[in-house]
Amino acid sequence: MPALPQLSGRETVRAFESLGWQVIRQRGSHIILIKDGSFVTLSVPDHKEIAKGTLRSLIRSAGLTVTEFLDTLQK
C-alpha cells in the first residue's frame, strides 16, 4: 500500500474538490463536504497536519483507494 503524504486540511479539501466534492459549510475547525449522488458526508479537520489514519478514513469513506487519491494529488 502506498504511503500517504502529510497534508493540511485545506490541501485535503482541494484534493476532494477536484474529485467532485463540494464544501457546504464549516463548523468550528471542521469542513463539511458533500457529493451529488452520494449519501456520505466528509468532515475534514482544518488542521495544519491531518493524521494519516484520519486521511485514510476519509479516503475510504469517499469510496476511493489510496492510489486513486494519490493520483489526484499528482495532477
C-alpha positions in Angstrom: 0.0 0.0 0.0 1.5 3.4 -1.0 2.4 5.8 1.8 0.2 8.8 2.4 1.8 12.3 2.3 1.5 14.7 5.2 -1.4 17.1 4.1 -3.1 20.0 5.8 -6.9 20.2 6.0 -7.1 22.8 3.2 -4.9 20.7 0.9 -7.1 17.7 1.6 -10.3 19.7 0.8 -8.7 20.9 -2.5 -8.0 17.3 -3.5 -11.6 16.2 -2.8 -13.0 19.2 -4.6 -11.1 18.1 -7.7 -12.9 14.8 -7.4 -16.3 16.4 -7.4 -16.9 17.0 -3.7 -18.3 20.4 -2.6 -17.8 22.4 0.6 -21.2 23.1 2.1 -20.2 24.6 5.4 -17.5 24.9 8.0 -18.4 24.5 11.7 -15.5 25.3 14.0 -12.4 23.5 12.8 -14.2 21.0 10.5 -15.0 21.5 6.9 -18.0 19.5 5.7 -18.1 18.2 2.1 -20.9 16.5 0.1 -21.1 15.0 -3.4 -24.1 14.7 -5.6 -25.4 11.1 -5.8 -23.6 10.1 -2.6 -25.2 9.7 0.9 -21.8 10.2 2.6 -20.6 13.5 4.0 -16.9 14.1 4.7 -15.8 16.0 7.8 -12.3 17.2 7.2 -10.5 18.8 10.1 -9.0 22.2 9.3 -5.6 21.5 10.9 -2.1 22.1 9.8 -1.5 18.4 9.6 -4.1 15.7 9.3 -3.3 12.4 11.0 -2.6 9.6 8.4 -5.3 7.4 9.9 -7.9 10.2 9.6 -6.9 10.8 6.0 -7.1 7.1 5.2 -10.6 7.0 6.8 -11.7 10.0 4.7 -10.4 8.3 1.5 -12.2 5.1 2.4 -15.5 6.9 3.2 -15.3 8.7 -0.2 -15.2 5.3 -1.9 -11.7 5.7 -3.2 -8.5 3.8 -3.0 -5.3 5.4 -1.7 -3.8 5.1 -5.2 -6.7 6.9 -6.7 -6.4 9.7 -4.2 -2.6 10.0 -4.7 -3.2 10.2 -8.5 -5.5 13.2 -7.8 -2.7 14.9 -5.8 -0.3 14.4 -8.7 -2.5 16.4 -11.1 
